Amino acid sequence: MPHAPQVRIRATYMRGGTSKGTFFSLDDLPRAAQTPGAARDRLLLRVAGSPDPYGKQIDGMGGATSSTSKVVILSRSARPDHDVDYLFGQVSIDQAFVDWSGNCGNLSAAVGPFAIKTGLVDGFRLVSDGQATVRIWQQNIGKTIVAHVPMAGGDVVETGDFELDGVTFPAAEIELEFLDPAAEEDGAGGAMFPTGKAIDTLDVPGVGTFEATMINAGIPTIFLDASALGYAGTELQEAINGDPAALSRFETIRAYGALRMGLIKEVGEAARRQHTPKIAFVAPRTGYVTSSGKQVSPADVDVLVRALSMGKLHHAMMGTAAVAIATAGAIPGTLVSRAAGGPRSVVRFGHPSGVLRVGAEARLAGSEWVVARAIMSRSARVLMDGWVHIPGDAF
């Protein structure tokens, strides 16, 4: 029988923050995959090695976790005052779908460096030495991100001494500004608090009733009180991911929260929308030991946060969820600011791998809270540059 030859596609494998993903320039994709649709999704699934019933993505670039089963497509932006359009896809590991419903804040750190290296940013916009400002249009959620990328001798600086908990080696610091991070797309109608309340009551049939802060900022996120779930907020991955009953309970809560936020029309849709909303639980600060064995003291943090991504407790923190934490932490009356002892413009939160510092500028406009920007630092590095190869009949 005839065999389909492999095709090769120009790609770059990059770490951004605590995530990794395969990056493509739009023009480098096969023509059938240059527009959204089934062909593009099939191609990207095959690149990642999905769907894999073994859950390992052995035959692809994916790393068998939510943090490493990711793809990015970049192109020059036709929008005024923007350099590059950034589209993010969360690739399911064991199912045949790509979730385009939200952004990845961690990989956002790698967008600026990739865009500069591949010539997507006009040369006159760059500096030889110092910080280049890359204006990014985040297509998934229709928002602007500004990346401040270090440069030396006309090249992107990737190595340095900036340490990010959850990443083993230091690298160069990249500051990200998420402008007006409250979501306006994705079915949320533009409301930062889609229920109209900073803390609401979420009824979950068969599970219970919980206080919840449901917020659209960075990414739609449902915050719960750790103690209401029987947790201390110091849990590491194995405590949650090794408990199938706990994971099932979180997924049920997430589904009903998505329904309450107006992100889905019926609960069953949540199974095909794994990337959003995120679900997290918060607790007042206390000391704990991280997954690497590092001791975090109560003085190091303002609040503890644990978050789930794609049905599993995240090993650190999703960048977009960090934006949600910064935003909720700056606004009085949310579960985040309550656990932190009150609202604050800068929040140091403890996660399973360590501590992250994020900030947000919040102000009251009439009866509504407005956040102009959220700011955090990440790092990024090229891991591999070349071609990915997939069977020609895969898409």
C-alpha positions in Angstrom: 0.0 0.0 0.0 1.3 3.5 -0.7 2.7 5.5 2.2 2.3 9.2 2.7 5.6 11.0 2.8 6.4 13.3 5.7 6.2 17.0 5.3 8.4 19.5 7.2 7.2 22.8 8.6 9.4 25.6 9.9 9.0 25.8 13.7 10.7 26.9 16.9 10.3 25.2 20.2 10.4 27.7 23.0 10.1 28.0 26.8 8.1 30.9 28.0 7.7 31.4 31.7 6.8 27.9 33.1 5.4 26.6 29.8 6.8 25.2 26.6 5.3 25.2 23.1 5.8 24.9 19.4 5.9 28.3 17.7 5.0 29.0 14.0 4.9 32.0 11.7 1.6 31.9 10.0 3.2 32.1 6.5 5.2 29.0 7.2 2.2 26.8 7.7 0.9 24.8 4.8 -1.8 26.7 2.9 -4.6 24.6 4.2 -3.6 25.4 7.8 -3.2 29.1 7.3 -6.9 29.7 8.1 -8.8 28.5 11.2 -10.6 25.2 10.8 -10.4 21.5 10.8 -7.2 21.2 8.7 -5.3 23.5 11.0 -6.4 21.7 14.1 -5.6 18.3 12.7 -2.1 19.5 11.8 -1.4 21.0 15.2 -2.8 17.9 17.0 -0.3 15.7 14.9 2.5 18.1 15.7 1.9 17.7 19.5 1.3 13.9 19.2 -2.4 14.0 20.0 -4.8 12.4 20.6 -2.8 9.9 22.6 -4.8 7.4 24.7 -1.6 6.6 26.6 -1.4 10.2 27.7 2.3 10.5 26.8 2.4 12.3 23.4 5.4 10.1 22.5 4.9 10.6 18.8 4.9 14.4 18.9 6.3 17.6 20.4 3.9 17.7 23.3 5.2 17.0 26.8 2.1 15.2 28.2 1.2 18.1 30.6 -1.0 21.1 30.2 2.1 23.3 30.4 3.8 21.6 27.5 1.0 20.7 25.1 0.8 24.1 23.5 1.1 25.8 20.1 1.5 29.4 19.0 0.9 31.0 15.6 2.3 34.5 15.0 2.0 37.0 12.1 2.6 40.6 11.4 -0.3 42.7 12.7 -2.4 44.9 10.5 -3.8 46.7 13.6 -2.7 50.2 14.3 -0.1 50.5 17.1 0.6 46.7 17.1 3.6 44.8 15.8 2.4 41.2 15.9 -0.8 39.1 16.2 -0.5 36.2 18.6 -2.8 33.2 18.5 -2.6 30.5 21.2 -3.8 26.9 21.1 -4.1 24.6 24.0 -3.8 21.1 22.6 -5.7 18.3 24.3 -3.5 15.4 25.2 -5.9 12.5 25.0 -8.7 14.0 22.9 -8.8 15.3 19.3 -9.3 19.0 19.8 -7.5 22.2 20.2 -8.9 24.8 22.6 -8.7 28.3 21.2 -10.8 29.9 24.0 -8.0 31.7 25.9 -4.5 33.0 26.1 -1.3 31.5 27.7 0.3 34.2 29.8 3.5 32.2 30.2 4.1 31.7 26.5 3.2 35.4 26.1 6.8 36.0 27.3 8.2 34.2 24.3 6.1 36.1 21.7 8.3 39.2 21.7 11.6 37.3 21.3 10.2 35.1 18.6 8.7 38.0 16.7 12.0 39.9 16.8 14.1 36.9 15.8 11.9 36.0 12.9 11.6 39.6 11.5 8.0 40.1 12.4 8.9 43.4 14.1 10.0 46.3 11.9 13.7 47.1 12.4 13.1 50.8 13.1 11.0 49.7 16.1 13.9 47.9 17.7 16.9 49.1 19.7 20.4 47.7 19.5 21.0 47.8 23.2 18.4 48.2 25.9 14.8 47.2 25.9 12.7 46.7 22.8 9.0 47.3 23.1 6.9 44.7 21.2 3.2 45.5 20.9 1.2 42.3 20.8 -2.4 41.8 19.8 -3.7 38.7 21.6 -6.2 37.3 19.1 -7.9 34.7 21.4 -9.2 37.3 23.8 -8.9 40.5 21.8 -6.4 42.3 24.2 -3.1 44.1 24.0 0.1 42.8 25.7 3.2 44.9 25.7 6.5 43.0 26.1 9.7 44.7 27.1 12.5 42.5 25.6 16.2 43.0 26.5 18.5 43.5 23.6 22.3 43.6 23.2 24.2 44.2 20.0 21.0 44.0 18.1 20.1 40.6 19.3 17.6 39.3 21.9 19.2 38.6 25.2 18.0 35.2 26.5 20.5 34.4 29.3 20.7 36.3 32.6 20.3 36.1 36.3 16.5 36.5 36.6 15.1 33.5 38.6 11.5 32.3 38.1 10.2 29.8 40.6 9.1 26.7 38.6 12.0 27.1 36.1 15.3 25.4 37.0 17.8 27.8 35.4 17.9 31.6 35.4 17.5 33.7 32.3 16.9 37.2 31.1 13.9 39.1 32.5 11.0 40.1 30.2 8.4 42.4 31.7 4.9 42.0 30.4 2.1 44.5 30.6 -1.5 43.1 30.1 -3.5 46.2 29.2 -7.1 46.4 30.2 -7.1 42.7 31.2 -10.8 42.3 31.9 -12.1 40.0 29.2 -14.5 41.5 26.7 -14.9 38.5 24.4 -15.5 34.9 24.9 -19.2 35.2 25.7 -18.6 37.2 28.9 -20.2 40.4 27.6 -17.3 42.6 28.8 -18.1 42.3 32.6 -15.1 41.8 34.9 -17.5 40.1 37.3 -20.1 38.4 35.1 -22.4 37.7 38.0 -22.1 41.3 39.1 -20.6 40.4 42.5 -17.0 40.2 43.8 -18.1 37.2 45.8 -21.1 35.1 44.8 -22.7 31.8 45.8 -22.1 29.0 43.4 -24.5 26.0 43.7 -23.1 22.8 42.3 -25.6 19.9 42.2 -24.3 16.8 43.9 -21.2 18.6 45.2 -22.2 21.6 47.4 -22.5 25.3 47.6 -19.5 27.5 47.6 -18.4 31.1 47.9 -16.8 32.0 44.6 -15.1 35.0 42.9 -15.8 34.6 39.2 -13.7 37.1 37.3 -12.8 37.8 33.7 -9.2 39.2 33.8 -6.3 37.7 31.9 -8.4 34.5 31.6 -11.8 33.7 33.0 -11.1 32.3 36.5 -13.2 30.8 39.4 -11.6 31.4 42.8 -12.7 29.3 45.8 -11.8 29.3 49.5 -9.4 26.5 50.2 -10.9 25.7 53.6 -14.3 25.2 52.1 -12.8 22.4 50.0 -11.0 20.9 52.9 -7.6 22.2 51.8 -4.9 24.4 53.4 -3.6 26.0 50.3 -0.2 24.5 50.7 -1.0 21.4 48.6 1.5 20.2 45.9 0.5 18.4 42.7 0.4 14.8 44.1 -2.1 15.8 46.8 -4.7 16.8 44.1 -3.6 15.0 40.9 -3.4 11.6 42.8 -7.0 12.0 44.0 -9.4 11.1 41.1 -12.4 12.1 43.3 -10.9 15.5 43.9 -10.2 16.1 40.2 -13.8 15.1 39.3 -15.2 17.4 42.0 -13.1 20.3 40.6 -14.2 19.6 37.1 -17.9 19.6 38.1 -17.4 22.9 40.0 -15.6 24.4 37.0 -18.4 23.3 34.6 -21.1 24.9 36.7 -19.0 28.0 37.2 -18.5 28.3 33.4 -22.3 28.1 33.0 -22.8 30.8 35.7 -20.2 33.0 34.0 -22.0 32.8 30.6 -19.1 31.0 28.9 -21.2 28.0 28.0 -24.9 27.4 27.4 -25.1 24.0 29.0 -22.9 22.1 31.4 -21.9 19.4 29.0 -20.0 21.9 26.8 -17.3 22.3 29.5 -15.8 18.9 28.4 -14.9 20.5 25.1 -13.6 23.7 26.7 -10.8 22.5 29.0 -8.7 25.7 28.8 -11.2 28.1 30.2 -12.3 28.9 32.7 -9.5 28.2 35.2 -10.4 27.1 38.7 -8.2 28.0 41.7 -8.4 28.0 45.5 -6.9 30.5 47.9 -5.8 30.6 51.5 -4.2 33.1 53.9 -0.5 33.1 54.0 1.4 30.4 55.9 4.8 28.6 55.5 5.1 25.6 53.3 7.7 23.5 51.4 7.7 23.8 47.6 7.9 20.9 45.2 11.7 21.5 44.9 12.1 21.3 48.7 12.5 25.1 49.2 11.0 26.5 52.4 8.6 29.4 51.9 8.1 31.5 55.0 4.8 33.4 55.8 6.8 36.6 55.4 7.6 35.7 51.8 3.9 35.8 50.6 0.7 37.7 50.9 -1.6 34.8 49.9 -1.5 31.2 48.8 -3.0 30.1 45.5 -3.3 26.8 43.8 -4.8 26.5 40.3 -5.9 23.7 38.0 -5.3 23.7 34.2 -6.7 21.1 31.8 -8.0 19.1 34.7 -4.8 18.9 36.8 -3.2 21.0 39.5 -0.6 23.2 37.8 3.0 22.7 38.9 3.4 26.5 39.3 0.9 29.1 38.0 -0.5 29.9 34.6 0.5 33.4 33.5 -3.1 34.4 32.7 -4.3 33.1 36.0 -1.5 35.3 37.6 -3.2 38.3 35.9 -6.5 37.2 37.4 -4.8 36.9 40.8 -3.3 40.4 40.5 -6.6 41.9 39.4 -8.7 40.2 42.1 -6.1 41.0 44.7 -6.3 44.7 43.9 -10.1 44.9 44.3 -11.8 44.9 47.7 -14.2 42.1 48.5 -12.9 39.3 46.4 -11.8 36.0 47.8 -8.3 36.8 46.8 -8.0 40.2 48.5 -9.9 38.8 51.5 -7.4 35.9 51.9 -4.5 38.4 51.4 -5.8 40.6 54.3 -7.1 43.3 52.1 -6.6 44.8 48.6 -3.1 45.6 47.4 -1.6 46.9 44.2 1.2 44.2 44.4 0.5 40.7 45.4 3.1 38.0 46.3 1.4 34.7 46.0 2.7 31.3 46.9 2.2 28.5 44.4 3.5 24.8 44.4 6.9 25.8 42.9 7.5 29.0 44.9 6.5 32.6 44.9 5.5 35.1 42.2 5.0 38.8 42.4 2.3 40.5 40.3 0.8 43.9 40.2 -2.4 45.6 39.0 -3.7 49.2 38.8 -7.3 49.2 39.9 -9.7 52.1 40.3 -13.4 52.6 40.9 -15.2 54.2 37.9 -18.7 54.9 39.1 -19.9 51.6 40.5 -17.6 49.5 38.5 -14.0 48.5 39.1 -11.6 49.1 36.2 -8.1 47.7 35.9 -5.9 49.5 33.4 -3.0 47.0 33.4 -1.5 44.1 35.1 2.2 43.6 35.2 4.5 40.6 35.8 7.9 39.4 34.9 8.8 36.2 33.1 11.6 34.8 31.0 11.9 33.0 27.7 14.4 31.0 25.7 14.7 29.3 22.3 15.1 25.5 22.9 15.1 24.3 19.3 14.9 26.0 15.9 14.3 24.0 12.7 11.4 22.0 11.3 8.8 19.7 12.7 7.9 16.7 10.6 4.4 15.1 10.3 2.9 12.6 7.8 1.6 14.4 4.8 -1.9 12.9 5.2 -2.3 14.1 8.8 -4.2 17.2 7.8 
